[in-house]
Amino acid sequence: MPTLTAAQRKKLPKSEFAGPGKSYPIPDKAHAADAKARAAQAVKAGRMSKSQESKIDAKANKKLDG
């Protein structure tokens, strides 16, 4: 996965994030796949609801399918 610097992250529009509060940046397919994996881990650890994971997955899937 390509590294995303703090400066690059700040330049991303809000639409390039899958989670709340500009969490889970998805500027490319690699980051989208990672967002899905991290969301699944968060649900398993009890830090995120299944509903929020579904929203992240849906947005990441749009990037992965495109």
Biopython code that builds the backbone (N, CA, C, O; Angstrom):
import numpy as np
from Bio.PDB.StructureBuilder import StructureBuilder

atoms = [
    (1, "MET", "N", (0.854, -1.167, 0.000)),
    (1, "MET", "CA", (0.000, 0.000, 0.000)),
    (1, "MET", "C", (0.898, 1.227, 0.000)),
    (1, "MET", "O", (1.829, 1.309, 0.801)),
    (2, "PRO", "N", (0.635, 2.176, -0.880)),
    (2, "PRO", "CA", (1.432, 3.405, -0.902)),
    (2, "PRO", "C", (1.244, 4.205, 0.393)),
    (2, "PRO", "O", (0.158, 4.233, 0.973)),
    (3, "THR", "N", (2.310, 4.842, 0.821)),
    (3, "THR", "CA", (2.258, 5.655, 2.025)),
    (3, "THR", "C", (1.476, 6.933, 1.751)),
    (3, "THR", "O", (1.612, 7.548, 0.694)),
    (4, "LEU", "N", (0.671, 7.312, 2.706)),
    (4, "LEU", "CA", (-0.112, 8.539, 2.624)),
    (4, "LEU", "C", (0.425, 9.474, 3.702)),
    (4, "LEU", "O", (0.234, 9.232, 4.894)),
    (5, "THR", "N", (1.097, 10.542, 3.279)),
    (5, "THR", "CA", (1.672, 11.469, 4.244)),
    (5, "THR", "C", (0.571, 12.326, 4.863)),
    (5, "THR", "O", (-0.549, 12.382, 4.354)),
    (6, "ALA", "N", (0.902, 12.983, 5.954)),
    (6, "ALA", "CA", (-0.059, 13.868, 6.618)),
    (6, "ALA", "C", (-0.502, 14.982, 5.673)),
    (6, "ALA", "O", (-1.677, 15.346, 5.651)),
    (7, "ALA", "N", (0.426, 15.519, 4.899)),
    (7, "ALA", "CA", (0.085, 16.594, 3.960)),
    (7, "ALA", "C", (-0.862, 16.094, 2.872)),
    (7, "ALA", "O", (-1.809, 16.787, 2.501)),
    (8, "GLN", "N", (-0.605, 14.891, 2.364)),
    (8, "GLN", "CA", (-1.482, 14.319, 1.343)),
    (8, "GLN", "C", (-2.868, 14.043, 1.917)),
    (8, "GLN", "O", (-3.883, 14.276, 1.261)),
    (9, "ARG", "N", (-2.895, 13.545, 3.144)),
    (9, "ARG", "CA", (-4.177, 13.253, 3.788)),
    (9, "ARG", "C", (-5.007, 14.525, 3.970)),
    (9, "ARG", "O", (-6.218, 14.518, 3.746)),
    (10, "LYS", "N", (-4.354, 15.611, 4.374)),
    (10, "LYS", "CA", (-5.059, 16.875, 4.579)),
    (10, "LYS", "C", (-5.658, 17.419, 3.287)),
    (10, "LYS", "O", (-6.681, 18.103, 3.312)),
    (11, "LYS", "N", (-5.024, 17.117, 2.166)),
    (11, "LYS", "CA", (-5.490, 17.608, 0.872)),
    (11, "LYS", "C", (-6.659, 16.800, 0.303)),
    (11, "LYS", "O", (-7.330, 17.246, -0.627)),
    (12, "LEU", "N", (-6.900, 15.615, 0.861)),
    (12, "LEU", "CA", (-7.987, 14.786, 0.357)),
    (12, "LEU", "C", (-9.347, 15.409, 0.683)),
    (12, "LEU", "O", (-9.554, 15.902, 1.792)),
    (13, "PRO", "N", (-10.266, 15.387, -0.273)),
    (13, "PRO", "CA", (-11.617, 15.870, 0.026)),
    (13, "PRO", "C", (-12.331, 14.905, 0.972)),
    (13, "PRO", "O", (-11.961, 13.736, 1.074)),
    (14, "LYS", "N", (-13.329, 15.391, 1.643)),
    (14, "LYS", "CA", (-14.080, 14.581, 2.603)),
    (14, "LYS", "C", (-14.656, 13.321, 1.946)),
    (14, "LYS", "O", (-14.820, 12.292, 2.602)),
    (15, "SER", "N", (-14.955, 13.411, 0.666)),
    (15, "SER", "CA", (-15.529, 12.268, -0.054)),
    (15, "SER", "C", (-14.545, 11.103, -0.201)),
    (15, "SER", "O", (-14.951, 9.997, -0.559)),
    (16, "GLU", "N", (-13.269, 11.334, 0.070)),
    (16, "GLU", "CA", (-12.252, 10.285, -0.044)),
    (16, "GLU", "C", (-12.013, 9.565, 1.281)),
    (16, "GLU", "O", (-10.996, 8.893, 1.449)),
    (17, "PHE", "N", (-12.935, 9.701, 2.207)),
    (17, "PHE", "CA", (-12.850, 9.015, 3.502)),
    (17, "PHE", "C", (-14.094, 8.160, 3.677)),
    (17, "PHE", "O", (-15.192, 8.555, 3.283)),
    (18, "ALA", "N", (-13.914, 6.985, 4.271)),
    (18, "ALA", "CA", (-15.037, 6.065, 4.447)),
    (18, "ALA", "C", (-15.631, 6.111, 5.843)),
    (18, "ALA", "O", (-16.789, 5.736, 6.026)),
    (19, "GLY", "N", (-14.877, 6.555, 6.820)),
    (19, "GLY", "CA", (-15.365, 6.531, 8.192)),
    (19, "GLY", "C", (-15.718, 7.903, 8.726)),
    (19, "GLY", "O", (-15.483, 8.911, 8.060)),
    (20, "PRO", "N", (-16.275, 7.948, 9.907)),
    (20, "PRO", "CA", (-16.634, 9.227, 10.529)),
    (20, "PRO", "C", (-15.390, 10.019, 10.932)),
    (20, "PRO", "O", (-14.356, 9.432, 11.249)),
    (21, "GLY", "N", (-15.486, 11.321, 10.920)),
    (21, "GLY", "CA", (-14.381, 12.167, 11.358)),
    (21, "GLY", "C", (-13.144, 12.046, 10.486)),
    (21, "GLY", "O", (-12.017, 12.124, 10.976)),
    (22, "LYS", "N", (-13.361, 11.857, 9.197)),
    (22, "LYS", "CA", (-12.259, 11.703, 8.239)),
    (22, "LYS", "C", (-11.330, 10.550, 8.614)),
    (22, "LYS", "O", (-10.109, 10.649, 8.500)),
    (23, "SER", "N", (-11.941, 9.464, 9.061)),
    (23, "SER", "CA", (-11.165, 8.255, 9.319)),
    (23, "SER", "C", (-11.263, 7.342, 8.095)),
    (23, "SER", "O", (-12.174, 7.486, 7.279)),
    (24, "TYR", "N", (-10.353, 6.436, 7.978)),
    (24, "TYR", "CA", (-10.298, 5.491, 6.880)),
    (24, "TYR", "C", (-10.211, 6.177, 5.508)),
    (24, "TYR", "O", (-11.179, 6.167, 4.748)),
    (25, "PRO", "N", (-9.062, 6.768, 5.194)),
    (25, "PRO", "CA", (-8.898, 7.370, 3.874)),
    (25, "PRO", "C", (-8.913, 6.284, 2.791)),
    (25, "PRO", "O", (-8.337, 5.211, 2.969)),
    (26, "ILE", "N", (-9.576, 6.577, 1.673)),
    (26, "ILE", "CA", (-9.648, 5.609, 0.572)),
    (26, "ILE", "C", (-9.310, 6.289, -0.770)),
    (26, "ILE", "O", (-10.139, 6.299, -1.681)),
    (27, "PRO", "N", (-8.103, 6.854, -0.893)),
    (27, "PRO", "CA", (-7.760, 7.520, -2.147)),
    (27, "PRO", "C", (-7.469, 6.539, -3.285)),
    (27, "PRO", "O", (-7.425, 6.941, -4.447)),
    (28, "ASP", "N", (-7.271, 5.260, -2.965)),
    (28, "ASP", "CA", (-6.969, 4.263, -3.989)),
    (28, "ASP", "C", (-7.487, 2.901, -3.521)),
    (28, "ASP", "O", (-7.982, 2.758, -2.402)),
    (29, "LYS", "N", (-7.362, 1.909, -4.398)),
    (29, "LYS", "CA", (-7.894, 0.576, -4.088)),
    (29, "LYS", "C", (-7.197, -0.080, -2.898)),
    (29, "LYS", "O", (-7.835, -0.778, -2.109)),
    (30, "ALA", "N", (-5.901, 0.142, -2.769)),
    (30, "ALA", "CA", (-5.168, -0.461, -1.652)),
    (30, "ALA", "C", (-5.681, 0.077, -0.318)),
    (30, "ALA", "O", (-5.869, -0.689, 0.627)),
    (31, "HIS", "N", (-5.906, 1.381, -0.238)),
    (31, "HIS", "CA", (-6.425, 1.964, 1.000)),
    (31, "HIS", "C", (-7.875, 1.532, 1.250)),
    (31, "HIS", "O", (-8.283, 1.364, 2.399)),
    (32, "ALA", "N", (-8.641, 1.355, 0.186)),
    (32, "ALA", "CA", (-10.029, 0.909, 0.336)),
    (32, "ALA", "C", (-10.070, -0.507, 0.931)),
    (32, "ALA", "O", (-10.861, -0.784, 1.832)),
    (33, "ALA", "N", (-9.226, -1.379, 0.427)),
    (33, "ALA", "CA", (-9.161, -2.742, 0.966)),
    (33, "ALA", "C", (-8.715, -2.730, 2.423)),
    (33, "ALA", "O", (-9.225, -3.493, 3.244)),
    (34, "ASP", "N", (-7.765, -1.866, 2.735)),
    (34, "ASP", "CA", (-7.284, -1.750, 4.108)),
    (34, "ASP", "C", (-8.383, -1.215, 5.032)),
    (34, "ASP", "O", (-8.513, -1.666, 6.170)),
    (35, "ALA", "N", (-9.167, -0.261, 4.546)),
    (35, "ALA", "CA", (-10.262, 0.283, 5.354)),
    (35, "ALA", "C", (-11.250, -0.813, 5.731)),
    (35, "ALA", "O", (-11.721, -0.870, 6.867)),
    (36, "LYS", "N", (-11.559, -1.680, 4.774)),
    (36, "LYS", "CA", (-12.472, -2.786, 5.061)),
    (36, "LYS", "C", (-11.889, -3.721, 6.120)),
    (36, "LYS", "O", (-12.596, -4.153, 7.030)),
    (37, "ALA", "N", (-10.609, -4.027, 5.999)),
    (37, "ALA", "CA", (-9.966, -4.922, 6.962)),
    (37, "ALA", "C", (-9.916, -4.305, 8.352)),
    (37, "ALA", "O", (-10.191, -4.985, 9.341)),
    (38, "ARG", "N", (-9.572, -3.032, 8.439)),
    (38, "ARG", "CA", (-9.479, -2.359, 9.746)),
    (38, "ARG", "C", (-10.860, -2.225, 10.386)),
    (38, "ARG", "O", (-10.989, -2.348, 11.604)),
    (39, "ALA", "N", (-11.884, -1.977, 9.584)),
    (39, "ALA", "CA", (-13.241, -1.872, 10.128)),
    (39, "ALA", "C", (-13.678, -3.221, 10.699)),
    (39, "ALA", "O", (-14.290, -3.279, 11.766)),
    (40, "ALA", "N", (-13.365, -4.296, 9.992)),
    (40, "ALA", "CA", (-13.714, -5.639, 10.490)),
    (40, "ALA", "C", (-13.007, -5.918, 11.816)),
    (40, "ALA", "O", (-13.595, -6.493, 12.732)),
    (41, "GLN", "N", (-11.744, -5.508, 11.911)),
    (41, "GLN", "CA", (-11.007, -5.684, 13.164)),
    (41, "GLN", "C", (-11.647, -4.877, 14.292)),
    (41, "GLN", "O", (-11.750, -5.354, 15.422)),
    (42, "ALA", "N", (-12.073, -3.664, 13.983)),
    (42, "ALA", "CA", (-12.672, -2.802, 15.002)),
    (42, "ALA", "C", (-13.987, -3.394, 15.518)),
    (42, "ALA", "O", (-14.280, -3.318, 16.712)),
    (43, "VAL", "N", (-14.767, -3.977, 14.623)),
    (43, "VAL", "CA", (-16.019, -4.621, 15.045)),
    (43, "VAL", "C", (-15.711, -5.806, 15.952)),
    (43, "VAL", "O", (-16.332, -5.983, 17.001)),
    (44, "LYS", "N", (-14.755, -6.604, 15.535)),
    (44, "LYS", "CA", (-14.388, -7.786, 16.322)),
    (44, "LYS", "C", (-13.893, -7.409, 17.711)),
    (44, "LYS", "O", (-14.130, -8.133, 18.678)),
    (45, "ALA", "N", (-13.200, -6.264, 17.811)),
    (45, "ALA", "CA", (-12.671, -5.794, 19.097)),
    (45, "ALA", "C", (-13.715, -5.015, 19.905)),
    (45, "ALA", "O", (-13.465, -4.642, 21.051)),
    (46, "GLY", "N", (-14.883, -4.771, 19.303)),
    (46, "GLY", "CA", (-15.940, -4.054, 20.006)),
    (46, "GLY", "C", (-15.808, -2.543, 19.994)),
    (46, "GLY", "O", (-16.448, -1.858, 20.793)),
    (47, "ARG", "N", (-14.983, -2.013, 19.096)),
    (47, "ARG", "CA", (-14.786, -0.561, 19.006)),
    (47, "ARG", "C", (-15.681, 0.098, 17.967)),
    (47, "ARG", "O", (-15.706, 1.323, 17.856)),
    (48, "MET", "N", (-16.418, -0.711, 17.202)),
    (48, "MET", "CA", (-17.244, -0.174, 16.129)),
    (48, "MET", "C", (-18.484, -1.053, 15.984)),
    (48, "MET", "O", (-18.440, -2.260, 16.221)),
    (49, "SER", "N", (-19.581, -0.426, 15.593)),
    (49, "SER", "CA", (-20.798, -1.191, 15.372)),
    (49, "SER", "C", (-20.763, -1.855, 13.994)),
    (49, "SER", "O", (-20.055, -1.413, 13.090)),
    (50, "LYS", "N", (-21.528, -2.901, 13.864)),
    (50, "LYS", "CA", (-21.646, -3.597, 12.582)),
    (50, "LYS", "C", (-22.248, -2.660, 11.529)),
    (50, "LYS", "O", (-21.906, -2.744, 10.350)),
    (51, "SER", "N", (-23.133, -1.782, 11.955)),
    (51, "SER", "CA", (-23.746, -0.810, 11.048)),
    (51, "SER", "C", (-22.700, 0.129, 10.452)),
    (51, "SER", "O", (-22.708, 0.395, 9.251)),
    (52, "GLN", "N", (-21.805, 0.626, 11.293)),
    (52, "GLN", "CA", (-20.755, 1.525, 10.810)),
    (52, "GLN", "C", (-19.819, 0.783, 9.867)),
    (52, "GLN", "O", (-19.377, 1.339, 8.861)),
    (53, "GLU", "N", (-19.517, -0.468, 10.189)),
    (53, "GLU", "CA", (-18.675, -1.277, 9.304)),
    (53, "GLU", "C", (-19.328, -1.419, 7.929)),
    (53, "GLU", "O", (-18.651, -1.339, 6.904)),
    (54, "SER", "N", (-20.637, -1.630, 7.912)),
    (54, "SER", "CA", (-21.355, -1.777, 6.643)),
    (54, "SER", "C", (-21.240, -0.518, 5.791)),
    (54, "SER", "O", (-21.090, -0.603, 4.572)),
    (55, "LYS", "N", (-21.310, 0.642, 6.426)),
    (55, "LYS", "CA", (-21.180, 1.913, 5.702)),
    (55, "LYS", "C", (-19.767, 2.059, 5.118)),
    (55, "LYS", "O", (-19.601, 2.486, 3.976)),
    (56, "ILE", "N", (-18.768, 1.704, 5.907)),
    (56, "ILE", "CA", (-17.378, 1.778, 5.443)),
    (56, "ILE", "C", (-17.170, 0.805, 4.292)),
    (56, "ILE", "O", (-16.558, 1.153, 3.282)),
    (57, "ASP", "N", (-17.679, -0.412, 4.443)),
    (57, "ASP", "CA", (-17.547, -1.423, 3.392)),
    (57, "ASP", "C", (-18.196, -0.953, 2.090)),
    (57, "ASP", "O", (-17.628, -1.127, 1.012)),
    (58, "ALA", "N", (-19.383, -0.359, 2.192)),
    (58, "ALA", "CA", (-20.104, 0.086, 0.996)),
    (58, "ALA", "C", (-19.302, 1.155, 0.244)),
    (58, "ALA", "O", (-19.188, 1.107, -0.981)),
    (59, "LYS", "N", (-18.757, 2.105, 0.979)),
    (59, "LYS", "CA", (-17.984, 3.168, 0.333)),
    (59, "LYS", "C", (-16.678, 2.619, -0.242)),
    (59, "LYS", "O", (-16.272, 3.002, -1.339)),
    (60, "ALA", "N", (-16.029, 1.734, 0.485)),
    (60, "ALA", "CA", (-14.786, 1.128, 0.005)),
    (60, "ALA", "C", (-15.058, 0.271, -1.232)),
    (60, "ALA", "O", (-14.256, 0.252, -2.166)),
    (61, "ASN", "N", (-16.187, -0.435, -1.240)),
    (61, "ASN", "CA", (-16.517, -1.268, -2.386)),
    (61, "ASN", "C", (-16.701, -0.447, -3.651)),
    (61, "ASN", "O", (-16.354, -0.909, -4.739)),
    (62, "LYS", "N", (-17.232, 0.745, -3.534)),
    (62, "LYS", "CA", (-17.377, 1.632, -4.701)),
    (62, "LYS", "C", (-16.007, 1.941, -5.301)),
    (62, "LYS", "O", (-15.852, 1.974, -6.522)),
    (63, "LYS", "N", (-15.022, 2.165, -4.448)),
    (63, "LYS", "CA", (-13.657, 2.448, -4.907)),
    (63, "LYS", "C", (-13.040, 1.182, -5.519)),
    (63, "LYS", "O", (-12.358, 1.254, -6.541)),
    (64, "LEU", "N", (-13.279, 0.039, -4.897)),
    (64, "LEU", "CA", (-12.700, -1.213, -5.376)),
    (64, "LEU", "C", (-13.320, -1.665, -6.702)),
    (64, "LEU", "O", (-12.638, -2.254, -7.540)),
    (65, "ASP", "N", (-14.600, -1.389, -6.885)),
    (65, "ASP", "CA", (-15.286, -1.806, -8.099)),
    (65, "ASP", "C", (-15.042, -0.866, -9.281)),
    (65, "ASP", "O", (-15.258, -1.227, -10.437)),
    (66, "GLY", "N", (-14.585, 0.351, -8.960)),
    (66, "GLY", "CA", (-14.411, 1.370, -10.001)),
    (66, "GLY", "C", (-13.155, 1.317, -10.758)),
    (66, "GLY", "O", (-12.937, 2.139, -11.648)),
]
sb = StructureBuilder()
sb.init_structure("model")
sb.init_model(0)
sb.init_chain("A")
sb.init_seg("    ")
for serial, (resi, resn, name, xyz) in enumerate(atoms, 1):
    if name == "N":
        sb.init_residue(resn, " ", resi, " ")
    sb.init_atom(name, np.array(xyz, "f"), 0.0, 1.0, " ", f" {name:<3s}", serial, name[0])
structure = sb.get_structure()
